[in-house]
Amino acid sequence: MLSVADIEFYRENGYVVAPSVLDAGTLSKIRQTVAEICDGARGRTTHDGIYDLEPSHRPDAPRVRRIKVPHANFPFFRTLAGYGPMVEILRQLLGPDVRLHGSKINMKAPGYGSPVEWHQDWAFYPHTNDDLLAVGVLLDDAGPDNGPLLVVPGSHRGPTWDHHDASGHFCGAMQPEACPGLDLSQAVPLLAPAGSMTFHHVRAVHGSAQNFSARPRTLLLYEFAAADAYPLNGVGDFADFQSRMVAGQSPITPRIVPAPVRMPLPPPRFKGSIYESQTATARRWFEMREEPAPAG
Ligand SMILES: O=C(O)CCC(=O)C(=O)O
């Protein structure tokens, strides 16, 4: 559970870190499951519905950058989305009725794990209200040098920035120099031991650098919404929408609040994951060093 001060901190800053939420057994089971899924990338030649691959991936030397929508692809991660201590915190931040929106596992391997350019999740999935957040479940210790999540405090109360490329297509990356008043030097790294959880508001500006360290950084991300937040780009499969409730009731009456919205349209030129769509950005902010080829 978060303290009253923690909740106030989240409202003011748009993020909060809850140390050591996962019990040791659950952490170990998640790590083992992630390792088994990654083994399945051996022999793959391209991205697919499960794997997003590092540019230097080889079928005989797999390098997975992301496991896509684990809650939909692996029942274990759908069950984990209802993990009691996490849901308690979600109820504190989002209210009694909470729906799972999405999930992903971002892996930053030592030495080459890819950066994620500055963005706001809200630019990808605007809703009728902005009571949404992402939970980062730390599967490794997050230190200053292994590509931790960086969040700009208070940015969730500011504009929704343009995330489009020079051709006018959505690309999921901001151009920070075109964001007057946004001070990235204020960004805070969310550092905590494995088993901790970070919570960042859907409108918070965030990103992360390449992992230049010798330690991995594996982050399971779950996105959650207050159940009365309806996606502005529609509900494709209502049965699935309803099945993603993790607490309380699902109302048929959306709550609508004024919030700055830009639609992620026209769709990205490069699809599949944020890593792919962000390749269209005019200028990368985070340094991206050549990845050493896998040995062998
Ligand atoms: O993995 C990270 O450091 C950031 C991930 C993120 O913000 C995203 O995938 O939307």
The ligand as a Gaussian input file, in Angstrom:
#p B3LYP/6-31G(d) Opt

LIG

0 1
 O       11.474000       0.282000     -21.226000
 C       11.556000       1.487000     -20.998000
 O       12.520000       1.977000     -20.428000
 C       10.473000       2.454000     -21.377000
 C        9.335000       1.770000     -21.987000
 C        8.212000       2.626000     -22.416000
 O        8.035000       3.727000     -22.001000
 C        7.303000       2.057000     -23.393000
 O        7.564000       0.956000     -23.898000
 O        6.280000       2.713000     -23.670000

